């Protein structure tokens, strides 16, 4: 299988070629030339598979240049109960992503039982093993540059720490994450991990990553790769748990379901969109935003209008405090009929601080066929949802998952089973849990007192030249 750029001006490449690179040379994001189709016979057979075997089946559709035996070994190493056993005592870790039933037709898909207690582990653990495999074959090294609004950073660092030939340079917004999130990242003392706190918001950090990635000479000289969800392997790994959640919530492949997805960078729901395009019977995708409602505004009005740093809110679901959703470009590529020129036109406006409007175009008329609806949740909504789930079911959820549940229950189509994707364990956002319930959420023994560990982090302005100098000084020539 070959992959093409959303902006249409880059050569097609195979899976391992785009694995280590991140952005396409024309600034676009990679997608398959065509989405592989899953037959009814395959769906019937996949329903019986373990998570690791299902991951192998799904990823085999994309990573066609990795020998089957090697890919199977990689996913088997990744998706084991030993890796996903940091969560609740009442979870079935053999399932990797257990489905928790709240009431008839309403479920939470647990995605946060990995090493850093967030759904990002589901893809990042695989990415770490894929990187190690590819670099070993090439006798090469990789310097990973990423940006995080909270959970991507720790998931990437825990997946890459100590791996041969890999260094991680992770940017985060200075002072904008929860205390727990900062401690998870900044307390790591591994010599291949470098944390950089940017004076600004997540979007500033993300813009810096893209600027470095678009400097092709620097990128090649210092072997820069990315673990953000602009990396196709991240998205492809997330496709797997849509299939697993669907099978767990249904009795046959004749049924449809709705998925509700807390959304900041559009990567998680983009994986659901692709699963649906592959043939998974998803009747509805529900996109939930917090106060930073750029994506909700688009699906309601047709206007995509990223905010600047000044107008991006700091909220109690900070991993969604994002204005420019990188993966949204992948969805727009499909919406405009895979017209790279049109995508370039839209993002030329966005990159200059502007917006675009599809309301009076055929694209607005085509939007309903993708079955995506949206909604918004604010601080008081998530407090109310956290309290209700605790009172009604004895289930404690984090702030982002609360956003997804609130919007999912509002927007789901009648009679469709609703699967809400979990974002993180409540321990990562103890301040808001305490505000809602007056309780301290439990945390795994390994994470107790993590905030008291020594931390190391470089603080810098949103200065691309300084970032490049920082990287160059730490990469052997």
C-alpha positions as a Markdown table, in Angstrom:
| # | Residue | x | y | z |
|---|---|---|---|---|
| 1 | Unk | 0.0 | 0.0 | 0.0 |
| 2 | Unk | 1.1 | 3.5 | -0.8 |
| 3 | Unk | 0.4 | 6.7 | 1.1 |
| 4 | Unk | -0.2 | 10.2 | -0.4 |
| 5 | Unk | -0.2 | 13.7 | 1.0 |
| 6 | Unk | -3.3 | 15.7 | 1.7 |
| 7 | Unk | -1.8 | 18.6 | -0.2 |
| 8 | Unk | -1.1 | 16.6 | -3.4 |
| 9 | Unk | 2.5 | 17.6 | -4.1 |
| 10 | Unk | 4.5 | 14.8 | -2.6 |
| 11 | Unk | 5.5 | 11.4 | -4.0 |
| 12 | Unk | 3.6 | 8.3 | -2.8 |
| 13 | Unk | 5.5 | 6.3 | -0.1 |
| 14 | Unk | 5.1 | 3.0 | 1.8 |
| 15 | Unk | 4.3 | 2.6 | 5.4 |
| 16 | Unk | 7.9 | 2.3 | 6.8 |
| 17 | Unk | 9.0 | 5.3 | 4.7 |
| 18 | Unk | 6.4 | 7.6 | 6.3 |
| 19 | Unk | 6.7 | 6.0 | 9.7 |
| 20 | Unk | 9.9 | 7.8 | 10.5 |
| 21 | Unk | 9.2 | 11.1 | 8.7 |
| 22 | Unk | 6.0 | 12.7 | 10.0 |
| 23 | Unk | 4.8 | 15.5 | 7.7 |
| 24 | Unk | 5.0 | 15.1 | 3.9 |
| 25 | Unk | 7.5 | 17.3 | 2.1 |
| 26 | Unk | 4.7 | 19.6 | 0.9 |
| 27 | Unk | 3.5 | 20.2 | 4.4 |
| 28 | Unk | 0.6 | 17.8 | 4.1 |
| 29 | Unk | -0.4 | 14.7 | 6.1 |
| 30 | Unk | -0.2 | 11.2 | 4.7 |
| 31 | Unk | -3.2 | 9.0 | 4.1 |
| 32 | Unk | -3.6 | 5.7 | 2.1 |
| 33 | Unk | -4.1 | 6.2 | -1.6 |
| 34 | Unk | -7.4 | 4.3 | -1.0 |
| 35 | Unk | -8.9 | 3.0 | 2.2 |
| 36 | Unk | -8.7 | -0.8 | 2.4 |
| 37 | Unk | -12.1 | -2.4 | 2.6 |
| 38 | Unk | -13.1 | -4.9 | 5.3 |
| 39 | Unk | -15.4 | -7.6 | 4.0 |
| 40 | Unk | -18.3 | -9.1 | 5.9 |
| 41 | Unk | -16.4 | -12.4 | 6.1 |
| 42 | Unk | -13.5 | -10.5 | 7.7 |
| 43 | Unk | -15.8 | -8.8 | 10.2 |
| 44 | Unk | -17.2 | -12.1 | 11.2 |
| 45 | Unk | -13.8 | -13.6 | 11.7 |
| 46 | Unk | -12.4 | -10.5 | 13.5 |
| 47 | Unk | -15.2 | -10.6 | 16.0 |
| 48 | Unk | -13.6 | -13.6 | 17.7 |
| 49 | Unk | -10.0 | -12.2 | 17.8 |
| 50 | Unk | -7.9 | -11.1 | 20.8 |
| 51 | Unk | -6.8 | -7.5 | 20.8 |
| 52 | Unk | -3.3 | -8.3 | 19.6 |
| 53 | Unk | -4.6 | -10.5 | 16.8 |
| 54 | Unk | -7.2 | -7.9 | 15.8 |
| 55 | Unk | -4.4 | -5.2 | 15.7 |
| 56 | Unk | -2.4 | -7.5 | 13.4 |
| 57 | Unk | -5.4 | -8.0 | 11.1 |
| 58 | Unk | -6.1 | -4.2 | 10.9 |
| 59 | Unk | -2.5 | -3.0 | 10.6 |
| 60 | Unk | -1.8 | -5.7 | 7.9 |
| 61 | Unk | -4.1 | -3.7 | 5.7 |
| 62 | Unk | -1.7 | -0.7 | 5.9 |
| 63 | Unk | 1.9 | -1.9 | 6.8 |
| 64 | Unk | 2.2 | -4.1 | 3.7 |
| 65 | Unk | 5.9 | -3.6 | 3.5 |
| 66 | Unk | 6.6 | -5.2 | 6.9 |
| 67 | Unk | 6.9 | -9.0 | 6.7 |
| 68 | Unk | 3.8 | -10.6 | 8.4 |
| 69 | Unk | 5.9 | -12.5 | 10.9 |
| 70 | Unk | 7.7 | -9.3 | 12.0 |
| 71 | Unk | 4.4 | -7.3 | 12.3 |
| 72 | Unk | 2.8 | -10.0 | 14.3 |
| 73 | Unk | 5.7 | -10.1 | 16.7 |
| 74 | Unk | 5.6 | -6.3 | 17.1 |
| 75 | Unk | 1.9 | -6.2 | 17.9 |
| 76 | Unk | 2.1 | -9.2 | 20.2 |
| 77 | Unk | 4.9 | -7.5 | 22.1 |
| 78 | Unk | 2.8 | -4.3 | 22.4 |
| 79 | Unk | -0.6 | -5.5 | 23.4 |
| 80 | Unk | -0.1 | -7.7 | 26.4 |
| 81 | Unk | -1.9 | -7.5 | 29.8 |
| 82 | Unk | 1.5 | -6.9 | 31.4 |
| 83 | Unk | 1.7 | -3.5 | 29.5 |
| 84 | Unk | -2.0 | -2.6 | 30.2 |
| 85 | Unk | -2.4 | -3.3 | 33.9 |
| 86 | Unk | -2.0 | 0.1 | 35.5 |
| 87 | Unk | -5.7 | 0.8 | 35.8 |
| 88 | Unk | -8.7 | -0.3 | 37.8 |
| 89 | Unk | -8.8 | -3.4 | 39.9 |
| 90 | Unk | -12.2 | -4.4 | 38.4 |
| 91 | Unk | -11.0 | -4.2 | 34.7 |
| 92 | Unk | -10.3 | -7.3 | 32.6 |
| 93 | Unk | -6.8 | -6.6 | 31.4 |
| 94 | Unk | -6.8 | -9.6 | 29.1 |
| 95 | Unk | -9.2 | -7.5 | 26.9 |
| 96 | Unk | -6.7 | -4.6 | 26.7 |
| 97 | Unk | -9.6 | -2.2 | 26.1 |
| 98 | Unk | -12.5 | -3.5 | 28.4 |
| 99 | Unk | -16.0 | -2.2 | 27.7 |
| 100 | Unk | -17.7 | -0.9 | 30.8 |
| 101 | Unk | -21.5 | -0.9 | 30.7 |
| 102 | Unk | -23.2 | 2.1 | 32.4 |
| 103 | Unk | -26.8 | 1.2 | 31.5 |
| 104 | Unk | -28.6 | -0.5 | 28.6 |
| 105 | Unk | -27.1 | 0.9 | 25.4 |
| 106 | Unk | -24.5 | 3.2 | 27.0 |
| 107 | Unk | -20.9 | 2.1 | 27.4 |
| 108 | Unk | -17.4 | 3.5 | 28.2 |
| 109 | Unk | -14.5 | 1.9 | 26.2 |
| 110 | Unk | -11.6 | 1.8 | 28.6 |
| 111 | Unk | -8.5 | 3.0 | 26.8 |
| 112 | Unk | -6.4 | 4.3 | 29.7 |
| 113 | Unk | -5.0 | 1.2 | 31.4 |
| 114 | Unk | -1.5 | 1.7 | 29.8 |
| 115 | Unk | 1.7 | 3.0 | 31.5 |
| 116 | Unk | 0.7 | 6.7 | 31.5 |
| 117 | Unk | -3.0 | 6.2 | 32.2 |
| 118 | Unk | -4.2 | 7.8 | 29.0 |
| 119 | Unk | -5.6 | 6.6 | 25.7 |
| 120 | Unk | -2.4 | 7.8 | 23.9 |
| 121 | Unk | -0.6 | 4.7 | 25.2 |
| 122 | Unk | -2.7 | 2.5 | 22.9 |
| 123 | Unk | -0.9 | 3.9 | 19.8 |
| 124 | Unk | 2.3 | 5.2 | 21.4 |
| 125 | Unk | 3.4 | 1.8 | 22.8 |
| 126 | Unk | 3.1 | 0.4 | 19.3 |
| 127 | Unk | 4.9 | 3.4 | 17.7 |
| 128 | Unk | 7.8 | 2.9 | 20.0 |
| 129 | Unk | 8.2 | -0.7 | 19.0 |
| 130 | Unk | 7.7 | 0.1 | 15.3 |
| 131 | Unk | 10.4 | 2.8 | 15.5 |
| 132 | Unk | 12.8 | 0.5 | 17.2 |
| 133 | Unk | 12.2 | -2.2 | 14.5 |
| 134 | Unk | 12.6 | 0.2 | 11.6 |
| 135 | Unk | 15.7 | 1.9 | 13.0 |
| 136 | Unk | 17.4 | -1.4 | 13.7 |
| 137 | Unk | 16.9 | -2.5 | 10.1 |
| 138 | Unk | 18.3 | 0.7 | 8.8 |
| 139 | Unk | 21.1 | 0.9 | 11.4 |
| 140 | Unk | 19.9 | 4.5 | 11.9 |
| 141 | Unk | 19.0 | 6.9 | 14.7 |
| 142 | Unk | 15.9 | 9.2 | 15.1 |
| 143 | Unk | 15.3 | 12.4 | 16.9 |
| 144 | Unk | 11.6 | 12.7 | 17.7 |
| 145 | Unk | 10.1 | 16.2 | 17.9 |
| 146 | Unk | 6.6 | 16.5 | 19.3 |
| 147 | Unk | 4.2 | 18.8 | 21.0 |
| 148 | Unk | 1.7 | 17.9 | 23.7 |
| 149 | Unk | -1.3 | 19.5 | 25.4 |
| 150 | Unk | -1.0 | 16.9 | 28.2 |
| 151 | Unk | -1.1 | 13.2 | 27.4 |
| 152 | Unk | 0.8 | 12.7 | 24.2 |
| 153 | Unk | 4.1 | 13.8 | 25.8 |
| 154 | Unk | 4.1 | 11.4 | 28.7 |
| 155 | Unk | 2.8 | 8.5 | 26.5 |
| 156 | Unk | 5.6 | 9.2 | 23.9 |
| 157 | Unk | 8.3 | 9.5 | 26.5 |
| 158 | Unk | 7.3 | 6.3 | 28.4 |
| 159 | Unk | 7.2 | 4.5 | 25.1 |
| 160 | Unk | 10.6 | 5.7 | 23.9 |
| 161 | Unk | 12.6 | 5.9 | 27.1 |
| 162 | Unk | 15.8 | 3.9 | 26.9 |
| 163 | Unk | 15.2 | 2.8 | 23.3 |
| 164 | Unk | 18.4 | 2.5 | 21.2 |
| 165 | Unk | 19.0 | 5.2 | 18.7 |
| 166 | Unk | 16.0 | 7.4 | 19.7 |
| 167 | Unk | 15.9 | 10.8 | 21.4 |
| 168 | Unk | 12.7 | 12.6 | 22.3 |
| 169 | Unk | 12.4 | 16.4 | 22.3 |
| 170 | Unk | 8.9 | 17.1 | 23.7 |
| 171 | Unk | 7.3 | 20.6 | 23.7 |
| 172 | Unk | 4.5 | 21.5 | 26.1 |
| 173 | Unk | 2.8 | 24.7 | 27.1 |
| 174 | Unk | 4.5 | 26.1 | 30.2 |
| 175 | Unk | 2.2 | 25.9 | 33.2 |
| 176 | Unk | -0.9 | 24.8 | 31.2 |
| 177 | Unk | -1.0 | 21.1 | 32.1 |
| 178 | Unk | -2.2 | 19.4 | 35.3 |
| 179 | Unk | 0.4 | 19.0 | 38.0 |
| 180 | Unk | 0.2 | 15.2 | 37.5 |
| 181 | Unk | 0.8 | 15.5 | 33.8 |
| 182 | Unk | 3.8 | 17.8 | 34.3 |
| 183 | Unk | 5.3 | 15.4 | 36.9 |
| 184 | Unk | 4.9 | 12.4 | 34.6 |
| 185 | Unk | 7.0 | 14.1 | 31.9 |
| 186 | Unk | 9.4 | 16.3 | 33.7 |
| 187 | Unk | 10.4 | 13.7 | 36.4 |
| 188 | Unk | 11.9 | 11.3 | 33.8 |
| 189 | Unk | 15.6 | 11.3 | 34.1 |
| 190 | Unk | 16.4 | 9.2 | 31.0 |
| 191 | Unk | 19.3 | 10.7 | 29.0 |
| 192 | Unk | 17.4 | 10.4 | 25.7 |
| 193 | Unk | 14.4 | 12.4 | 27.0 |
| 194 | Unk | 14.3 | 16.2 | 26.7 |
| 195 | Unk | 11.3 | 18.3 | 27.9 |
| 196 | Unk | 10.9 | 21.8 | 26.7 |
| 197 | Unk | 8.2 | 24.1 | 28.2 |
| 198 | Unk | 7.1 | 26.8 | 25.7 |
| 199 | Unk | 5.9 | 30.2 | 26.9 |
| 200 | Unk | 2.5 | 30.0 | 25.2 |
| 201 | Unk | -0.3 | 27.6 | 24.4 |
| 202 | Unk | -0.3 | 24.2 | 22.8 |
| 203 | Unk | -0.9 | 25.7 | 19.3 |
| 204 | Unk | 2.4 | 27.7 | 19.7 |
| 205 | Unk | 4.3 | 24.5 | 20.4 |
| 206 | Unk | 2.6 | 22.6 | 17.6 |
| 207 | Unk | 3.4 | 25.5 | 15.2 |
| 208 | Unk | 7.1 | 25.2 | 16.2 |
| 209 | Unk | 7.1 | 21.4 | 15.5 |
| 210 | Unk | 5.6 | 22.0 | 12.0 |
| 211 | Unk | 8.1 | 24.8 | 11.3 |
| 212 | Unk | 11.0 | 22.5 | 12.1 |
| 213 | Unk | 9.4 | 19.7 | 10.1 |
| 214 | Unk | 9.0 | 22.0 | 7.1 |
| 215 | Unk | 12.7 | 22.9 | 7.2 |
| 216 | Unk | 13.7 | 20.0 | 5.0 |
| 217 | Unk | 17.5 | 20.6 | 5.3 |
| 218 | Unk | 17.4 | 20.7 | 9.1 |
| 219 | Unk | 15.0 | 17.7 | 9.2 |
| 220 | Unk | 17.3 | 15.6 | 7.1 |
| 221 | Unk | 20.5 | 16.6 | 8.8 |
| 222 | Unk | 19.2 | 15.9 | 12.3 |
| 223 | Unk | 16.9 | 13.0 | 11.3 |
| 224 | Unk | 13.8 | 14.6 | 12.7 |
| 225 | Unk | 10.6 | 12.4 | 13.2 |
| 226 | Unk | 7.4 | 12.9 | 15.0 |
| 227 | Unk | 5.1 | 11.1 | 17.3 |
| 228 | Unk | 2.2 | 13.5 | 17.2 |
| 229 | Unk | -0.9 | 12.2 | 15.6 |
| 230 | Unk | 0.3 | 13.8 | 12.3 |
| 231 | Unk | 2.2 | 10.5 | 12.2 |
| 232 | Unk | 0.0 | 8.0 | 10.2 |
| 233 | Unk | 1.1 | 5.1 | 12.4 |
| 234 | Unk | -0.5 | 6.7 | 15.4 |
| 235 | Unk | -3.8 | 7.0 | 13.6 |
| 236 | Unk | -3.7 | 3.5 | 12.2 |
| 237 | Unk | -3.1 | 2.1 | 15.7 |
| 238 | Unk | -6.2 | 3.9 | 17.0 |
| 239 | Unk | -8.4 | 2.4 | 14.3 |
| 240 | Unk | -8.0 | -0.9 | 16.0 |
| 241 | Unk | -10.0 | -0.1 | 19.2 |
| 242 | Unk | -13.0 | 1.1 | 17.2 |
| 243 | Unk | -13.3 | -2.4 | 15.8 |
| 244 | Unk | -12.7 | -3.9 | 19.3 |
| 245 | Unk | -15.3 | -1.6 | 20.9 |
| 246 | Unk | -17.9 | -2.3 | 18.2 |
| 247 | Unk | -17.5 | -6.1 | 18.6 |
| 248 | Unk | -17.8 | -5.8 | 22.4 |
| 249 | Unk | -20.9 | -3.7 | 22.3 |
| 250 | Unk | -22.8 | -5.7 | 19.6 |
| 251 | Unk | -24.0 | -9.2 | 19.0 |
| 252 | Unk | -23.7 | -9.3 | 15.2 |
| 253 | Unk | -22.2 | -7.3 | 12.4 |
| 254 | Unk | -25.7 | -6.2 | 11.2 |
| 255 | Unk | -25.9 | -3.7 | 14.1 |
| 256 | Unk | -24.8 | -0.1 | 14.1 |
| 257 | Unk | -23.3 | 2.0 | 17.0 |
| 258 | Unk | -22.5 | 5.5 | 17.8 |
| 259 | Unk | -19.1 | 6.5 | 19.1 |
| 260 | Unk | -18.6 | 9.7 | 21.2 |
| 261 | Unk | -15.1 | 11.1 | 21.1 |
| 262 | Unk | -13.6 | 13.9 | 23.2 |
| 263 | Unk | -11.7 | 15.9 | 20.5 |
| 264 | Unk | -8.9 | 18.4 | 20.5 |
| 265 | Unk | -6.5 | 17.6 | 17.6 |
| 266 | Unk | -9.1 | 15.5 | 15.7 |
| 267 | Unk | -6.7 | 12.4 | 15.7 |
| 268 | Unk | -8.9 | 10.1 | 17.7 |
| 269 | Unk | -12.1 | 10.8 | 15.9 |
| 270 | Unk | -10.2 | 10.7 | 12.6 |
| 271 | Unk | -9.4 | 7.1 | 13.3 |
| 272 | Unk | -13.1 | 6.4 | 13.8 |
| 273 | Unk | -13.8 | 8.2 | 10.5 |
| 274 | Unk | -11.3 | 5.9 | 8.7 |
| 275 | Unk | -12.7 | 2.8 | 10.4 |
| 276 | Unk | -16.1 | 3.7 | 9.1 |
| 277 | Unk | -14.7 | 4.3 | 5.6 |
| 278 | Unk | -13.1 | 0.8 | 5.8 |
| 279 | Unk | -16.5 | -0.7 | 6.4 |
| 280 | Unk | -17.1 | -0.8 | 10.2 |
| 281 | Unk | -20.8 | -0.3 | 10.8 |
| 282 | Unk | -20.6 | 3.1 | 12.6 |
| 283 | Unk | -24.0 | 4.8 | 12.4 |
| 284 | Unk | -22.8 | 8.0 | 14.0 |
| 285 | Unk | -19.6 | 9.7 | 15.2 |
| 286 | Unk | -20.1 | 12.3 | 17.9 |
| 287 | Unk | -17.4 | 15.0 | 18.3 |
| 288 | Unk | -17.2 | 16.6 | 21.8 |
| 289 | Unk | -15.2 | 19.7 | 22.4 |
| 290 | Unk | -14.6 | 21.8 | 25.5 |
| 291 | Unk | -14.8 | 25.6 | 25.7 |
| 292 | Unk | -12.3 | 25.6 | 22.8 |
| 293 | Unk | -15.0 | 24.8 | 20.3 |
| 294 | Unk | -13.4 | 25.4 | 16.9 |
| 295 | Unk | -14.4 | 22.0 | 15.6 |
| 296 | Unk | -17.9 | 22.2 | 17.0 |
| 297 | Unk | -18.3 | 25.5 | 15.2 |
| 298 | Unk | -17.3 | 23.9 | 11.9 |
| 299 | Unk | -19.7 | 21.0 | 12.1 |
| 300 | Unk | -22.5 | 23.4 | 13.1 |
| 301 | Unk | -21.8 | 26.3 | 10.7 |
| 302 | Unk | -19.3 | 25.2 | 8.0 |
| 303 | Unk | -16.8 | 27.7 | 9.2 |
| 304 | Unk | -13.3 | 26.6 | 10.4 |
| 305 | Unk | -11.9 | 29.5 | 12.4 |
| 306 | Unk | -8.9 | 28.7 | 14.6 |
| 307 | Unk | -8.4 | 31.1 | 17.5 |
| 308 | Unk | -5.1 | 32.8 | 18.4 |
| 309 | Unk | -3.3 | 32.2 | 21.6 |
| 310 | Unk | -5.1 | 35.0 | 23.4 |
| 311 | Unk | -8.5 | 33.5 | 22.5 |
| 312 | Unk | -7.7 | 29.9 | 23.5 |
| 313 | Unk | -9.2 | 29.1 | 26.9 |
| 314 | Unk | -7.4 | 27.3 | 29.7 |
| 315 | Unk | -9.9 | 24.7 | 30.9 |
| 316 | Unk | -10.3 | 21.8 | 33.3 |
| 317 | Unk | -10.0 | 19.4 | 30.3 |
| 318 | Unk | -6.6 | 20.8 | 29.2 |
| 319 | Unk | -5.6 | 18.1 | 26.7 |
| 320 | Unk | -8.4 | 19.6 | 24.5 |
| 321 | Unk | -7.2 | 23.2 | 24.8 |
| 322 | Unk | -6.3 | 23.2 | 21.1 |
| 323 | Unk | -7.4 | 25.6 | 18.4 |
| 324 | Unk | -5.7 | 24.3 | 15.3 |
| 325 | Unk | -6.6 | 20.6 | 14.9 |
| 326 | Unk | -3.8 | 19.0 | 12.8 |
| 327 | Unk | -5.7 | 15.9 | 11.8 |
| 328 | Unk | -8.7 | 17.9 | 10.7 |
| 329 | Unk | -6.8 | 18.3 | 7.4 |
| 330 | Unk | -7.1 | 14.5 | 6.8 |
| 331 | Unk | -10.9 | 14.7 | 7.2 |
| 332 | Unk | -11.1 | 17.7 | 4.9 |
| 333 | Unk | -9.1 | 15.9 | 2.2 |
| 334 | Unk | -11.8 | 13.2 | 2.1 |
| 335 | Unk | -14.7 | 15.8 | 2.3 |
| 336 | Unk | -13.4 | 17.7 | -0.7 |
| 337 | Unk | -13.0 | 14.5 | -2.8 |
| 338 | Unk | -9.3 | 14.2 | -2.2 |
| 339 | Unk | -8.6 | 17.4 | -4.0 |
| 340 | Unk | -5.1 | 18.4 | -2.8 |
| 341 | Unk | -5.3 | 21.8 | -4.5 |
| 342 | Unk | -8.4 | 22.7 | -2.5 |
| 343 | Unk | -6.8 | 21.5 | 0.8 |
| 344 | Unk | -3.8 | 23.7 | 0.0 |
| 345 | Unk | -6.1 | 26.7 | -0.6 |
| 346 | Unk | -7.9 | 26.1 | 2.7 |
| 347 | Unk | -4.7 | 25.7 | 4.7 |
| 348 | Unk | -2.9 | 28.6 | 3.1 |
| 349 | Unk | -5.6 | 30.7 | 4.7 |
| 350 | Unk | -5.4 | 28.9 | 8.0 |
| 351 | Unk | -1.6 | 29.2 | 8.1 |
| 352 | Unk | -1.8 | 33.0 | 7.6 |
| 353 | Unk | -4.1 | 33.2 | 10.6 |
| 354 | Unk | -7.3 | 33.1 | 8.6 |
| 355 | Unk | -10.3 | 30.8 | 8.2 |
| 356 | Unk | -12.4 | 29.1 | 5.6 |
| 357 | Unk | -16.1 | 28.6 | 5.1 |
| 358 | Unk | -17.8 | 25.7 | 3.2 |
| 359 | Unk | -21.4 | 26.6 | 3.9 |
| 360 | Unk | -22.3 | 27.8 | 0.4 |
| 361 | Unk | -20.4 | 24.9 | -1.4 |
| 362 | Unk | -21.0 | 21.3 | -2.4 |
| 363 | Unk | -18.8 | 20.3 | 0.5 |
| 364 | Unk | -21.4 | 21.4 | 3.0 |
| 365 | Unk | -24.0 | 19.3 | 1.2 |
| 366 | Unk | -21.6 | 16.3 | 1.3 |
| 367 | Unk | -20.9 | 16.6 | 5.0 |
| 368 | Unk | -24.0 | 14.7 | 6.3 |
| 369 | Unk | -22.9 | 11.5 | 4.6 |
| 370 | Unk | -19.9 | 11.3 | 7.0 |
| 371 | Unk | -22.3 | 11.0 | 9.9 |
| 372 | Unk | -20.4 | 13.3 | 12.2 |
| 373 | Unk | -22.3 | 15.5 | 14.7 |
| 374 | Unk | -20.8 | 17.7 | 17.4 |
| 375 | Unk | -21.4 | 19.4 | 20.7 |
| 376 | Unk | -19.7 | 21.4 | 23.4 |
| 377 | Unk | -19.1 | 20.9 | 27.2 |
| 378 | Unk | -18.0 | 23.5 | 29.7 |
| 379 | Unk | -16.6 | 23.3 | 33.2 |
| 380 | Unk | -19.9 | 23.1 | 35.0 |
| 381 | Unk | -21.1 | 20.4 | 32.5 |
| 382 | Unk | -18.1 | 18.2 | 33.3 |
| 383 | Unk | -18.5 | 18.7 | 37.0 |
| 384 | Unk | -22.2 | 17.7 | 36.7 |
| 385 | Unk | -21.4 | 14.7 | 34.6 |
| 386 | Unk | -18.7 | 13.5 | 36.9 |
| 387 | Unk | -21.1 | 13.8 | 39.9 |
| 388 | Unk | -23.9 | 12.0 | 38.0 |
| 389 | Unk | -21.8 | 9.0 | 37.0 |
| 390 | Unk | -20.4 | 8.6 | 40.5 |
| 391 | Unk | -23.9 | 8.8 | 42.1 |
| 392 | Unk | -25.7 | 6.6 | 39.6 |
| 393 | Unk | -23.0 | 4.0 | 38.7 |
| 394 | Unk | -20.2 | 4.4 | 41.2 |
| 395 | Unk | -18.0 | 5.1 | 38.2 |
| 396 | Unk | -15.4 | 7.9 | 38.3 |
| 397 | Unk | -14.3 | 9.5 | 35.0 |
| 398 | Unk | -11.8 | 12.2 | 34.1 |
| 399 | Unk | -12.7 | 15.6 | 32.8 |
| 400 | Unk | -12.3 | 14.8 | 29.1 |
| 401 | Unk | -14.2 | 11.6 | 29.2 |
| 402 | Unk | -17.0 | 13.6 | 31.0 |
| 403 | Unk | -17.1 | 15.9 | 28.0 |
| 404 | Unk | -17.5 | 13.0 | 25.7 |
| 405 | Unk | -20.3 | 11.4 | 27.8 |
| 406 | Unk | -22.2 | 14.7 | 28.2 |
| 407 | Unk | -22.1 | 15.5 | 24.4 |
| 408 | Unk | -22.7 | 11.8 | 23.4 |
| 409 | Unk | -25.9 | 11.5 | 25.5 |
| 410 | Unk | -27.2 | 14.8 | 24.0 |
| 411 | Unk | -26.3 | 14.1 | 20.4 |
| 412 | Unk | -26.7 | 10.3 | 19.8 |
| 413 | Unk | -29.4 | 9.1 | 17.5 |
| 414 | Unk | -32.2 | 7.2 | 19.3 |
| 415 | Unk | -31.8 | 3.5 | 19.7 |
| 416 | Unk | -28.1 | 3.5 | 18.7 |
| 417 | Unk | -25.9 | 1.9 | 21.3 |
| 418 | Unk | -23.5 | 4.7 | 22.5 |
| 419 | Unk | -19.8 | 3.9 | 23.1 |
| 420 | Unk | -17.9 | 6.8 | 24.8 |
| 421 | Unk | -14.2 | 6.7 | 24.4 |
| 422 | Unk | -12.3 | 7.1 | 27.6 |
| 423 | Unk | -9.5 | 9.7 | 27.5 |
| 424 | Unk | -7.6 | 9.2 | 30.8 |
| 425 | Unk | -7.9 | 8.0 | 34.4 |
| 426 | Unk | -9.2 | 10.5 | 36.9 |
| 427 | Unk | -5.9 | 10.5 | 38.8 |
| 428 | Unk | -4.4 | 12.7 | 36.1 |
| 429 | Unk | -6.9 | 15.5 | 36.9 |
| 430 | Unk | -7.3 | 15.2 | 40.7 |
| 431 | Unk | -7.9 | 18.9 | 41.3 |
| 432 | Unk | -11.2 | 18.9 | 39.3 |
| 433 | Unk | -12.2 | 15.5 | 40.6 |
| 434 | Unk | -11.9 | 16.9 | 44.1 |
| 435 | Unk | -13.9 | 19.9 | 43.1 |
| 436 | Unk | -16.7 | 17.7 | 41.8 |
| 437 | Unk | -16.8 | 14.9 | 44.4 |
| 438 | Unk | -14.7 | 16.0 | 47.4 |
| 439 | Unk | -12.7 | 12.9 | 46.8 |
| 440 | Unk | -9.1 | 12.1 | 45.8 |
| 441 | Unk | -9.0 | 9.6 | 42.8 |
| 442 | Unk | -7.0 | 6.5 | 43.3 |
| 443 | Unk | -3.8 | 6.1 | 41.4 |
| 444 | Unk | -1.5 | 3.1 | 40.7 |
| 445 | Unk | 1.1 | 2.5 | 43.3 |
| 446 | Unk | 3.9 | 3.4 | 40.9 |
| 447 | Unk | 2.4 | 6.9 | 40.5 |
| 448 | Unk | 1.9 | 7.8 | 44.1 |
| 449 | Unk | 3.9 | 10.9 | 45.1 |
| 450 | Unk | 5.1 | 11.4 | 41.5 |
| 451 | Unk | 4.7 | 15.2 | 41.9 |
| 452 | Unk | 7.5 | 15.2 | 44.6 |
| 453 | Unk | 10.1 | 13.7 | 42.3 |
| 454 | Unk | 12.9 | 15.9 | 41.0 |
| 455 | Unk | 12.0 | 17.5 | 37.6 |
| 456 | Unk | 14.0 | 18.7 | 34.7 |
| 457 | Unk | 12.7 | 20.9 | 31.9 |
| 458 | Unk | 14.0 | 23.7 | 29.7 |
| 459 | Unk | 11.7 | 26.7 | 29.5 |
| 460 | Unk | 11.9 | 28.8 | 26.3 |
| 461 | Unk | 10.0 | 31.4 | 24.3 |
| 462 | Unk | 8.2 | 30.2 | 21.1 |
| 463 | Unk | 11.3 | 30.7 | 19.1 |
| 464 | Unk | 12.0 | 28.2 | 16.3 |
| 465 | Unk | 15.6 | 29.3 | 15.9 |
| 466 | Unk | 16.3 | 28.7 | 19.6 |
| 467 | Unk | 14.6 | 25.3 | 19.4 |
| 468 | Unk | 16.7 | 24.2 | 16.5 |
| 469 | Unk | 19.9 | 25.3 | 18.4 |
| 470 | Unk | 18.7 | 23.3 | 21.4 |
| 471 | Unk | 18.3 | 20.2 | 19.3 |
| 472 | Unk | 21.6 | 20.7 | 17.4 |
| 473 | Unk | 23.5 | 21.0 | 20.6 |
| 474 | Unk | 22.2 | 17.6 | 21.8 |
| 475 | Unk | 22.5 | 15.5 | 18.7 |
| 476 | Unk | 26.0 | 14.2 | 17.8 |
| 477 | Unk | 27.2 | 15.4 | 14.5 |
